[in-house]
């Protein structure tokens, strides 16, 4: 019998920012490099409730007390996008207002080189996932802080390619 993956629930283990009082959120930009032309693609997700018209985003969620930041980024990628991979060095941190709660969150983003794409994952019924170019993701992402993280990712990929 196959093991069933479930997403973590609740806020008992959440970490909170000393500077804002809001949650500390960790996420990632899942990516792959196409073999035929070497183009970088990123995996974006969207809410099935709001649809792609609400824009796309990257997997992210609360950083919990029993995990490192990169473990949290990998967990969120698995839960929300159904991918596994290897994280690189952080792309930075940002502050943003929650749309749902009266709070300012502190968010950290990592690049995640995808090594495995699953057919089934915990939040598959509530999320769509799509591989797009960096430019498409930039154009479709409604969150300025995520676009900035994506730009840092793109700049890093260009630098790495030049070396």
C-alpha positions in Angstrom: 0.0 0.0 0.0 1.3 3.5 -0.9 1.9 6.0 1.8 -0.4 8.9 1.9 1.1 12.4 2.2 -0.8 15.0 4.2 -0.2 18.7 4.5 0.6 20.1 7.9 -2.2 21.8 9.6 -2.5 24.4 12.4 -0.3 27.1 13.7 1.0 25.5 16.9 4.6 25.3 15.6 4.7 28.6 13.6 7.6 31.0 14.0 6.8 34.7 14.3 8.9 37.7 13.2 10.5 39.7 16.1 10.3 42.8 13.9 6.7 42.6 12.7 4.9 40.1 15.0 3.5 38.4 11.9 4.4 34.9 10.7 7.7 34.0 9.1 6.9 32.5 5.7 9.3 30.5 3.6 8.9 29.6 0.0 10.7 28.6 -3.1 10.9 29.1 -6.9 10.8 25.6 -8.3 12.8 25.4 -11.6 14.2 23.1 -14.2 16.5 23.6 -17.2 15.1 22.2 -20.4 17.6 19.9 -22.0 16.9 20.7 -25.7 17.7 24.4 -25.5 18.8 25.1 -21.9 15.9 27.4 -21.2 15.0 27.8 -17.6 11.4 27.2 -16.7 9.7 27.9 -13.3 6.8 26.0 -11.8 4.0 28.3 -10.7 0.8 27.4 -8.8 -2.6 29.0 -8.6 -5.7 28.5 -6.5 -8.3 26.4 -8.2 -10.9 28.5 -6.3 -9.7 31.8 -7.7 -8.2 30.4 -10.9 -5.3 31.6 -13.0 -7.0 35.0 -13.5 -6.1 35.8 -9.9 -2.5 35.4 -10.9 0.1 32.9 -10.1 2.4 32.4 -7.2 5.2 30.1 -5.8 4.8 27.6 -3.0 5.2 29.2 0.4 4.0 28.8 3.9 4.8 29.1 7.6 8.2 28.2 8.9 7.8 25.8 11.8 9.9 25.4 14.9 10.9 21.8 14.1 12.5 22.5 10.7 15.2 24.5 9.0 14.3 27.2 6.5 15.3 25.1 3.5 13.3 22.1 5.0 10.3 24.4 5.2 10.8 25.5 1.5 11.0 21.9 0.4 8.0 20.9 2.4 5.9 23.7 0.9 7.0 22.7 -2.6 5.9 19.1 -1.9 2.6 20.1 -0.3 1.5 22.8 -2.7 3.1 21.9 -6.0 3.9 18.2 -5.8 7.7 18.6 -6.5 10.8 17.6 -4.7 14.2 19.1 -5.2 17.4 20.7 -3.9 17.4 24.2 -2.5 20.1 26.8 -3.3 21.2 29.8 -1.2 18.3 32.1 -0.1 17.3 34.8 -2.6 16.6 37.2 0.2 13.8 38.2 2.5 10.8 40.6 2.1 8.0 42.1 4.2 4.5 42.0 2.9 1.0 42.6 4.2 -1.3 39.6 4.5 -4.5 40.0 2.4 -6.4 37.8 4.8 -5.2 38.9 8.2 -4.2 42.3 9.7 -0.5 41.3 9.8 2.8 41.9 8.1 4.7 38.8 7.3 8.4 38.3 6.8 9.1 36.1 3.8 12.2 34.2 2.7 12.5 32.6 -0.8 14.9 29.9 -2.1 15.5 28.5 -5.6 14.5 24.9 -5.7 16.0 22.7 -8.6 13.3 20.2 -9.2 14.4 16.6 -9.2 11.0 14.8 -9.0 7.5 15.8 -10.1 4.8 13.8 -8.3 1.5 12.6 -9.9 -0.3 13.0 -6.5 0.4 15.5 -3.7 -1.4 16.8 -0.6 -3.0 20.0 -2.1 -3.5 18.7 -5.7 -7.3 19.1 -5.5 -7.0 22.8 -4.6 -4.1 24.0 -6.8 -3.1 24.0 -10.4 0.6 23.9 -11.4 2.2 25.0 -14.7 5.7 25.2 -16.1 6.3 28.7 -17.6 9.2 30.8 -18.7 10.7 33.3 -16.2 9.2 36.1 -18.3 5.7 34.6 -18.2 5.9 34.1 -14.5 7.0 37.7 -14.1 4.1 38.9 -16.2 1.5 36.8 -14.4 2.6 37.2 -10.7 0.5 39.8 -8.9 2.8 40.1 -5.9 5.7 42.6 -6.2 7.8 40.9 -3.6 7.5 37.6 -5.4 8.4 39.3 -8.7 11.5 40.8 -7.0 12.5 37.3 -5.8 12.0 36.0 -9.3 14.2 38.7 -10.7 16.9 37.8 -8.2 16.6 34.2 -9.2 16.9 35.1 -12.9 19.9 37.3 -12.3 21.6 34.5 -10.3 20.9 32.0 -13.1 22.4 34.4 -15.7 25.5 34.9 -13.5 25.9 31.1 -13.0 25.5 30.5 -16.8 28.3 33.1 -17.5 30.8 31.5 -15.1 
